[in-house]
Amino acid sequence: MKRILVLEPYYGGSHKLFLNGLQKTVTASYTFLTLPARKWKARMQLSAFWFVQKIDKMGVEERAFDTVLCSTFVDVAVLRSLVGMLKGWNPATRFCTYFHENQFAYPSQVQSVDSRQFTAINLNSAMASDSCAFNSHYNRDSFLDAIQLSLKRSADMRPLDCVDIIKKKSLVLYPGMDYSSIDSVADDEKKVRGSDNPPILVWNHRWEHDKGPELFFQALYTLQERGLAFRLIVMGQSFVNKPSCFEEAKRRLEKEIIHFGFAETREEYALFLHRADLIVSTAGHEFFGIAILEGIRAGCYPLLPEDLSYPELYDKEYLYKPGTLAVRLAAYLQHPVKLDTDLARDITYRFEWEQCRGRYIKWLFGH
């Protein structure tokens, strides 16, 4: 049986969900070395050293891996150079890096000079990996385009062919989706859509500025002013320093709110998705969008920005142009559209883990 060493210094959220699904889908002997999902800057700077120390403590036989799988929070260049110095390390071990995101295209709330070190780590990791997989074409293309632009600052080191090298060993692999918790909601617990009650809107993203909550709530205030009836479910993980717009929204939208806060269990989360009619994204960045697919699977009609990763994943009818969100929401409230079970499954089916399995095996093991 093939042996995989998984190195994940940000083991939480979508990263954890991805690895759990991979382990269930691709048959192999897995060894996990992980750190909790916090302090991402320190993880990118130092986790490679920490992992090498852990690997060094393994017996020589224990560290006979076929593949090392890293996320982009690992400095693969540092990792590979140091682990190669360990006694008994197999130089033929394959290093694969999965790009859930890339720091070139990740919008920072405050621009700082030190952001270049993190883009450099992403670049070095891509160069040091045997193969790189990106979770969307948007992610890969934005990464390669940004590298090309940054190389213009290389002065007398031109030409550098980093872009061509990375492009040749890169592919797009959508993260597999596990819809079991969504599908398991019993029929008698699901909301009957198309009733006389006002449509229910759901927003189920991280409570951070890059997900655009201000834009979402402003659109809802416009609907209020027009006297259009709707109900509201707001979910997603919140943090100590969450945007102030959430407190304002909780006050101003009190009459419309059904739920406002983190869903404590997957079962509760799935039930709220099944109650909703329309799922909205106002993201300022999105490299894939697991939360949207979960909502669609539960039968929510999607309304999504006409950029980022969305155009490659969804038909135009589900996308809105910049500045038109309130208009599109108003049109929906006046003429709600039902997303039936068959259509929801048609949209989400190709992302299921079993549909992705063969491509992941080929990527991880090189055949």
C-alpha distance (Angstrom), angle and dihedral (degrees) to the residues before:
residue distance angle dihedral
M1 . . .
K2 3.79 . .
R3 3.80 116.1 .
I4 3.82 122.2 -139.0
L5 3.80 126.7 -169.6
V6 3.81 109.2 -155.4
L7 3.81 115.7 -157.9
E8 3.81 113.1 -170.4
P9 3.83 118.6 160.8
Y10 3.82 90.9 177.2
Y11 3.80 101.4 51.8
G12 3.78 103.0 172.6
G13 3.80 143.0 77.3
S14 3.81 116.0 12.8
H15 3.82 92.0 -8.3
K16 3.81 91.8 59.4
L17 3.80 92.9 41.6
F18 3.81 90.0 52.4
L19 3.81 94.9 50.3
N20 3.80 93.8 45.5
G21 3.80 90.0 52.6
L22 3.79 92.5 46.0
Q23 3.79 91.9 51.9
K24 3.80 91.2 52.0
T25 3.81 93.2 47.0
V26 3.82 108.3 38.3
T27 3.79 113.0 56.7
A28 3.81 111.4 -132.8
S29 3.79 142.3 115.1
Y30 3.82 104.9 -89.6
T31 3.79 129.7 -157.7
F32 3.82 113.4 -172.0
L33 3.80 124.6 -157.7
T34 3.80 108.7 179.4
L35 3.79 144.9 161.9
P36 3.83 127.7 -156.9
A37 3.81 118.3 -88.6
R38 3.79 100.9 -98.3
K39 3.83 141.3 94.2
W40 3.80 92.8 33.8
K41 3.80 94.9 -178.2
A42 3.79 92.8 56.0
R43 3.81 88.9 45.4
M44 3.79 92.3 56.2
Q45 3.80 93.0 45.6
L46 3.80 100.7 43.0
S47 3.80 113.8 14.7
A48 3.82 93.8 90.8
F49 3.83 90.2 62.2
W50 3.82 91.0 46.9
F51 3.81 92.4 50.6
V52 3.81 92.4 49.0
Q53 3.81 89.8 53.7
K54 3.80 90.1 51.9
I55 3.81 92.5 47.6
D56 3.80 90.3 48.0
K57 3.81 89.5 59.3
M58 3.81 91.2 57.0
G59 3.78 120.1 93.6
V60 3.78 117.0 -102.5
E61 3.82 91.1 -107.6
E62 3.81 91.5 48.1
R63 3.79 92.6 58.5
A64 3.80 95.7 55.0
F65 3.81 96.2 116.8
D66 3.79 128.5 166.3
T67 3.80 93.6 -156.6
V68 3.79 138.1 17.1
L69 3.82 111.8 -154.4
C70 3.81 116.6 -160.4
S71 3.78 136.0 176.7
T72 3.79 121.8 -139.3
F73 3.80 91.4 -95.1
V74 3.82 86.5 75.9
D75 3.82 120.7 83.0
V76 3.80 93.8 -134.6
A77 3.81 93.9 -176.0
V78 3.81 91.6 59.0
L79 3.80 92.2 39.7
R80 3.78 94.8 51.7
S81 3.79 95.0 45.6
L82 3.82 93.0 51.2
V83 3.78 99.8 39.0
G84 3.79 89.2 51.4
M85 3.82 88.0 64.6
L86 3.81 93.2 59.3
K87 3.79 118.2 106.6
G88 3.78 112.7 -97.9
W89 3.80 96.4 8.5
N90 3.80 110.8 152.4
P91 3.83 109.1 -125.5
A92 3.82 89.2 -156.6
T93 3.82 91.9 64.8
R94 3.80 109.3 126.4
F95 3.84 118.3 -125.3
C96 3.82 115.8 -152.9
T97 3.79 125.2 -179.3
Y98 3.80 123.2 -160.9
F99 3.80 114.6 -152.9
H100 3.80 108.9 -148.4
E101 3.80 84.5 164.6
N102 3.78 140.6 -10.5
Q103 3.78 125.5 -133.5
F104 3.80 93.7 -136.7
A105 3.81 91.5 67.1
Y106 3.81 98.7 32.3
P107 3.83 108.5 109.2
S108 3.81 113.0 -128.9
Q109 3.78 118.6 -150.7
V110 3.79 88.9 -143.8
Q111 3.79 118.7 29.8
S112 3.79 112.6 -134.7
V113 3.78 137.3 175.3
D114 3.81 92.4 -121.1
S115 3.82 91.3 65.4
R116 3.81 87.3 84.2
Q117 3.78 92.0 67.8
F118 3.80 90.5 59.5
T119 3.79 93.9 48.4
A120 3.80 86.8 48.7
I121 3.81 90.5 53.6
N122 3.82 89.6 52.7
L123 3.80 90.5 49.5
N124 3.81 93.6 47.2
S125 3.81 91.2 47.0
A126 3.79 91.6 52.6
M127 3.78 91.4 49.4
A128 3.83 92.7 47.7
S129 3.83 95.3 47.2
D130 3.79 123.9 90.6
S131 3.78 89.5 -140.0
C132 3.80 137.2 3.5
A133 3.80 125.9 -153.7
F134 3.79 122.0 -163.8
N135 3.79 125.0 -159.0
S136 3.83 92.8 -133.0
H137 3.79 142.0 9.1
Y138 3.80 87.2 -114.1
N139 3.80 90.4 57.8
R140 3.81 93.8 48.6
D141 3.79 96.0 42.5
S142 3.80 95.0 46.5
F143 3.81 88.7 49.8
L144 3.81 95.1 50.3
D145 3.82 93.3 42.6
A146 3.80 91.2 51.2
I147 3.81 91.9 49.3
Q148 3.80 90.2 51.6
L149 3.80 89.5 51.9
S150 3.80 94.1 46.5
L151 3.81 92.2 50.6
K152 3.79 88.6 65.5
R153 3.81 85.4 76.0
S154 3.81 91.6 58.5
A155 3.83 91.1 95.6
D156 3.83 111.2 -175.3
M157 3.83 92.8 8.6
R158 3.80 92.4 76.7
P159 2.94 134.6 158.9
L160 3.80 102.1 44.9
D161 3.80 114.1 170.0
C162 3.83 96.7 -158.2
V163 3.79 92.8 127.2
D164 3.80 94.6 55.1
I165 3.81 92.6 44.9
I166 3.81 93.5 51.0
K167 3.80 93.6 41.4
K168 3.82 92.6 55.6
K169 3.81 93.1 54.6
S170 3.80 97.4 39.8
L171 3.78 133.2 91.6
V172 3.78 139.0 169.8
L173 3.81 115.8 -108.1
Y174 3.78 115.1 174.0
P175 3.81 110.9 -140.5
G176 3.79 110.1 -102.4
M177 3.79 115.7 -109.8
D178 3.79 127.5 -137.8
Y179 3.80 108.5 -158.0
S180 3.81 96.0 172.4
S181 3.81 94.8 112.2
I182 3.81 90.7 48.5
D183 3.80 94.7 45.8
S184 3.81 93.9 45.9
V185 3.80 94.3 68.5
A186 3.78 105.4 114.2
D187 3.80 118.4 -116.3
D188 3.80 92.7 -119.0
E189 3.82 90.1 56.1
K190 3.79 94.6 52.3
K191 3.78 120.4 97.3
V192 3.80 115.0 -109.4
R193 3.78 102.9 -123.4
G194 3.76 123.3 -148.8
S195 3.81 95.0 44.6
D196 3.79 125.3 136.9
N197 3.81 91.8 -97.0
P198 3.83 118.5 105.5
P199 3.82 113.1 -89.8
I200 3.79 115.6 -94.3
L201 3.81 117.6 -128.4
V202 3.81 121.1 -156.9
W203 3.82 130.7 -160.3
N204 3.83 111.6 -175.7
H205 3.79 108.5 171.6
R206 3.81 138.5 114.2
W207 3.79 111.7 -71.6
E208 3.79 94.6 -117.1
H209 3.80 135.5 115.1
D210 3.82 95.1 -108.7
K211 3.82 89.2 65.3
G212 3.81 90.7 60.1
P213 3.83 101.9 -126.0
E214 3.82 91.2 160.7
L215 3.80 90.7 60.8
F216 3.80 91.5 48.1
F217 3.79 95.9 50.3
Q218 3.81 93.5 44.1
A219 3.80 88.7 56.0
L220 3.81 89.7 51.4
Y221 3.81 91.5 51.0
T222 3.81 87.6 54.4
L223 3.80 89.8 53.2
Q224 3.81 89.5 50.2
E225 3.80 91.3 52.1
R226 3.80 89.7 52.3
G227 3.79 90.8 51.9
L228 3.82 94.1 -119.0
A229 3.80 113.5 156.3
F230 3.79 121.1 -129.1
R231 3.79 140.6 142.7
L232 3.79 125.3 -133.9
I233 3.80 140.0 -141.8
V234 3.81 117.5 -176.2
M235 3.80 117.9 -174.3
G236 3.79 137.0 156.6
Q237 3.78 139.0 102.6
S238 3.80 116.0 -58.2
F239 3.79 130.0 -160.9
V240 3.81 137.7 -155.4
N241 3.80 92.3 -97.5
K242 3.79 98.8 44.1
P243 3.84 119.7 160.5
S244 3.82 113.0 -83.5
C245 3.81 91.3 -127.0
F246 3.81 90.1 81.1
E247 3.80 93.9 65.2
E248 3.79 90.9 46.8
A249 3.81 91.1 48.8
K250 3.79 92.5 49.4
R251 3.80 88.6 56.0
R252 3.81 99.7 40.8
L253 3.81 95.9 42.1
E254 3.79 96.7 41.7
K255 3.82 94.4 122.8
E256 3.80 93.0 51.1
I257 3.81 98.6 44.3
I258 3.80 120.3 108.1
H259 3.80 94.9 166.8
F260 3.81 131.7 1.2
G261 3.81 117.7 -178.6
F262 3.78 145.6 34.7
A263 3.81 117.6 -31.4
E264 3.79 104.1 -126.3
T265 3.82 97.0 -150.2
R266 3.81 137.3 28.5
E267 3.81 87.9 -118.5
E268 3.81 92.4 55.9
Y269 3.80 90.5 44.7
A270 3.81 91.6 51.8
L271 3.80 92.6 48.0
F272 3.80 92.2 53.1
L273 3.82 90.8 49.4
H274 3.80 90.5 52.0
R275 3.81 90.3 51.8
A276 3.81 93.0 54.7
D277 3.81 127.6 86.1
L278 3.81 102.8 -165.0
I279 3.81 130.8 32.3
V280 3.80 118.5 -158.1
S281 3.79 134.8 -161.5
T282 3.79 123.4 -166.4
A283 3.81 94.2 168.8
G284 3.78 120.6 160.2
H285 3.78 86.6 -161.4
E286 3.78 131.3 22.5
F287 3.78 125.2 160.1
F288 3.82 93.6 -178.8
G289 3.82 119.1 -24.7
I290 3.81 116.8 -133.3
A291 3.81 93.4 177.2
I292 3.80 92.1 60.1
L293 3.80 93.6 51.8
E294 3.80 90.0 50.0
G295 3.79 90.1 53.4
I296 3.80 93.4 47.9
R297 3.81 90.5 49.3
A298 3.81 87.7 56.1
G299 3.81 89.8 53.9
C300 3.81 102.1 -96.2
Y301 3.79 117.6 147.5
P302 3.86 106.6 -125.9
L303 3.80 125.8 -130.4
L304 3.81 109.6 -174.2
P305 3.83 140.9 166.6
E306 3.79 116.8 -89.1
D307 3.81 93.2 -122.0
L308 3.83 143.7 45.7
S309 3.83 112.1 52.0
Y310 3.81 95.7 -29.6
P311 3.84 101.8 87.4
E312 3.82 92.0 58.5
L313 3.81 92.4 50.0
Y314 3.82 105.6 39.0
D315 3.81 140.7 40.8
K316 3.81 119.2 -101.9
E317 3.80 93.6 -108.3
Y318 3.81 89.1 71.5
L319 3.81 95.2 51.0
Y320 3.80 129.9 85.9
K321 3.79 129.6 -157.3
P322 3.82 121.5 -121.3
G323 3.80 112.0 -77.6
T324 3.82 95.0 17.4
L325 3.81 102.5 89.7
A326 3.81 96.4 104.0
V327 3.80 90.7 47.1
R328 3.80 92.8 50.2
L329 3.82 91.8 46.1
A330 3.80 91.1 50.4
A331 3.80 90.9 50.2
Y332 3.80 90.5 50.6
L333 3.80 93.8 49.4
Q334 3.79 90.5 52.5
H335 3.81 93.3 46.4
P336 3.83 109.7 21.1
V337 3.81 115.5 -160.0
K338 3.77 120.4 -146.3
L339 3.81 119.4 -136.5
D340 3.79 103.3 -153.2
T341 3.79 124.5 -150.2
D342 3.81 95.6 -103.0
L343 3.81 93.5 51.7
A344 3.82 91.8 45.4
R345 3.79 89.9 53.6
D346 3.82 92.6 45.3
I347 3.81 90.9 55.3
T348 3.80 95.4 45.7
Y349 3.82 102.8 33.6
R350 3.81 99.4 87.5
F351 3.81 91.5 58.8
E352 3.81 95.7 57.6
W353 3.80 114.7 119.3
E354 3.79 94.1 -116.1
Q355 3.80 90.1 56.8
C356 3.82 90.6 53.3
R357 3.81 97.9 40.9
G358 3.80 99.9 97.8
R359 3.79 94.7 49.7
Y360 3.80 92.2 50.1
I361 3.80 91.8 51.5
K362 3.79 90.9 51.3
W363 3.81 91.9 47.5
L364 3.79 97.3 46.9
F365 3.79 97.0 44.7
G366 3.81 101.6 28.4
H367 3.80 97.0 -121.5
